[in-house]
Amino acid sequence: MSQLPGAANATIADNKITQYLLNPAHAQGAGKANFFTQFGFSPANWTELKRALLDHACANLVTAVKLISYGDLHEVSCSIKTPDGRNPCIISVWLIKLTDPNPIFVTAYPNPQGAAP
């Protein structure tokens, strides 16, 4: 595979981190919050996770692309740099709209095929 097109211009909405990935009360994000906090990320340092996800998009390869009606969903996989240095394998998902070449963050989760932490 190849790098995420436009990775250097990728964006993440702050609330995707603060109210989703690091929110243990979120219906779909609680498990993700538990996962990311066990590697040293926290709501208090949420910008650290945002930066790590942006770096993840630039440093790793696209492993899958799904064509949808308004663009392409790109999965980027493996190591993310974490505060505790264990750097687990994750999948981050990025949308590239037909009308905008800059990737937009959708979600991230542990890679079920990745190495155990």
Sine and cosine of phi, psi and omega as CSV:
sin_phi,cos_phi,sin_psi,cos_psi,sin_omega,cos_omega
0.00,0.00,-0.16,-0.99,-0.06,-1.00
-0.73,-0.68,0.00,-1.00,0.05,-1.00
-0.95,0.33,0.36,-0.93,0.08,-1.00
-0.91,0.41,0.85,-0.53,0.04,-1.00
-0.86,0.50,0.74,-0.68,0.03,-1.00
0.95,0.32,0.31,0.95,-0.07,-1.00
-0.82,0.58,-0.57,0.82,-0.01,-1.00
-0.91,0.42,-0.33,0.94,0.01,-1.00
-0.95,-0.32,0.25,0.97,-0.01,-1.00
-0.90,0.43,0.49,-0.87,0.02,-1.00
-0.76,-0.65,0.46,-0.89,0.08,-1.00
-0.71,-0.70,0.82,-0.57,0.10,-1.00
-0.93,0.37,0.73,-0.68,-0.04,-1.00
-0.81,0.59,-0.64,0.77,-0.04,-1.00
-0.93,0.38,-0.32,0.95,0.10,-1.00
-0.91,0.42,-0.49,0.87,0.03,-1.00
-1.00,0.04,-0.81,0.59,-0.14,-0.99
-0.95,0.32,-0.60,0.80,-0.10,-1.00
-0.95,-0.31,0.00,1.00,-0.03,-1.00
-0.80,-0.61,-0.95,0.31,-0.11,-0.99
-0.92,0.38,-0.47,0.88,-0.01,-1.00
-0.92,-0.40,0.36,0.93,-0.02,-1.00
-0.95,-0.31,0.97,-0.25,-0.03,-1.00
-0.93,0.36,-0.18,0.98,0.02,-1.00
-0.99,-0.11,-0.08,1.00,-0.02,-1.00
-0.96,0.27,0.72,-0.70,-0.07,-1.00
-0.84,0.54,-0.70,0.71,0.01,-1.00
-0.99,-0.13,-0.31,0.95,-0.09,-1.00
-0.99,-0.10,-0.15,0.99,-0.09,-1.00
-0.85,0.53,-0.71,0.70,0.02,-1.00
-0.91,0.42,-0.59,0.81,0.04,-1.00
-0.93,0.37,-0.64,0.77,0.04,-1.00
-0.88,0.48,-0.70,0.72,0.03,-1.00
-0.87,0.49,-0.69,0.73,0.00,-1.00
-0.88,0.47,-0.80,0.59,-0.07,-1.00
-0.92,0.39,-0.58,0.81,0.00,-1.00
-0.94,0.35,-0.48,0.88,0.02,-1.00
-0.93,0.36,-0.20,0.98,0.05,-1.00
-0.96,-0.27,0.19,0.98,0.11,-0.99
0.98,-0.21,-0.07,1.00,0.09,-1.00
-0.98,0.21,0.46,-0.89,0.02,-1.00
-0.42,-0.91,0.30,-0.96,0.08,-1.00
-0.84,0.54,-0.51,0.86,0.00,-1.00
-0.93,0.37,-0.48,0.88,0.02,-1.00
-0.87,-0.50,0.65,0.76,-0.10,-1.00
-0.83,0.55,-0.51,0.86,0.01,-1.00
-0.91,0.42,-0.42,0.91,0.05,-1.00
-0.91,0.41,-0.65,0.76,0.06,-1.00
-0.93,0.37,-0.65,0.76,0.03,-1.00
-0.85,0.53,-0.74,0.67,0.00,-1.00
-0.89,0.46,-0.67,0.74,0.00,-1.00
-0.89,0.45,-0.62,0.78,0.02,-1.00
-0.93,0.36,-0.64,0.76,0.07,-1.00
-0.89,0.45,-0.66,0.75,0.06,-1.00
-0.91,0.42,-0.63,0.78,0.03,-1.00
-0.84,0.54,-0.67,0.74,-0.01,-1.00
-0.90,0.43,-0.52,0.85,-0.01,-1.00
-1.00,0.09,-0.50,0.86,-0.15,-0.99
-1.00,-0.06,-0.25,0.97,-0.09,-1.00
-0.86,-0.51,0.26,-0.97,-0.05,-1.00
-1.00,0.01,0.47,-0.88,0.16,-0.99
-0.95,0.32,0.78,-0.63,-0.02,-1.00
-0.94,-0.33,-0.22,0.98,0.05,-1.00
-0.35,-0.94,0.53,-0.85,0.08,-1.00
-0.73,-0.69,0.74,-0.67,0.04,-1.00
-0.86,-0.51,0.83,-0.55,0.02,-1.00
-0.99,0.11,0.80,-0.60,0.06,-1.00
-0.83,-0.55,0.14,-0.99,-0.14,-0.99
-0.88,0.48,-0.47,0.88,-0.06,-1.00
-0.91,-0.42,0.25,0.97,0.04,-1.00
0.37,-0.93,-0.40,-0.92,-0.01,-1.00
-0.82,-0.58,0.69,-0.73,0.13,-0.99
-0.99,-0.15,0.84,-0.55,-0.01,-1.00
-0.94,-0.35,0.79,-0.61,0.11,-0.99
-0.99,-0.14,0.79,-0.61,0.05,-1.00
-0.93,-0.37,0.73,-0.68,-0.09,-1.00
-0.76,-0.65,0.69,-0.72,0.75,-0.66
0.55,-0.84,-0.71,-0.71,-0.27,-0.96
-0.79,0.62,0.74,-0.67,0.15,-0.99
-0.89,-0.45,0.69,-0.72,0.00,-1.00
-0.97,0.26,0.78,-0.62,-0.07,-1.00
-0.87,-0.49,0.37,-0.93,0.01,-1.00
-0.85,0.53,-0.54,0.84,-0.03,-1.00
-1.00,0.03,-0.03,1.00,0.08,-1.00
0.99,0.16,0.06,1.00,-0.01,-1.00
-0.99,0.17,-0.39,0.92,0.16,-0.99
0.73,0.68,0.93,0.38,-0.04,-1.00
-0.94,0.33,0.28,-0.96,0.07,-1.00
-0.99,0.10,0.81,-0.59,0.04,-1.00
-0.78,-0.63,0.18,-0.98,0.19,-0.98
-0.90,-0.44,0.79,-0.61,0.16,-0.99
-0.92,-0.38,0.60,-0.80,-0.06,-1.00
-0.90,-0.44,0.74,-0.67,-0.08,-1.00
-0.77,-0.64,0.70,-0.71,0.05,-1.00
-0.99,-0.17,0.78,-0.63,0.18,-0.98
-0.91,-0.41,0.94,-0.33,-0.04,-1.00
-0.96,0.29,0.42,-0.91,0.07,-1.00
-0.88,0.47,-0.48,0.88,-0.08,-1.00
-0.99,-0.12,-0.04,1.00,-0.05,-1.00
-0.48,-0.88,0.86,-0.50,-0.06,-1.00
-0.98,0.20,-0.08,1.00,-0.04,-1.00
-1.00,0.06,0.83,-0.56,-0.04,-1.00
-0.90,0.44,0.64,-0.77,0.05,-1.00
-0.89,-0.46,0.76,-0.65,-0.01,-1.00
-0.91,0.41,0.70,-0.71,0.04,-1.00
-0.95,-0.32,-0.82,0.57,-0.03,-1.00
-0.27,-0.96,0.14,-0.99,0.11,-0.99
-0.52,-0.86,0.52,-0.86,-0.01,-1.00
-0.35,-0.94,0.30,-0.95,0.02,-1.00
-0.87,0.50,0.65,-0.76,0.06,-1.00
-0.98,0.19,0.91,-0.41,-0.03,-1.00
-0.90,0.44,-0.33,0.95,0.01,-1.00
-1.00,-0.07,-0.14,0.99,-0.11,-0.99
-0.98,0.20,0.16,-0.99,0.03,-1.00
-0.93,0.38,0.59,-0.81,0.04,-1.00
-0.92,0.38,0.56,-0.83,0.01,-1.00
-0.92,0.40,0.00,0.00,0.00,0.00
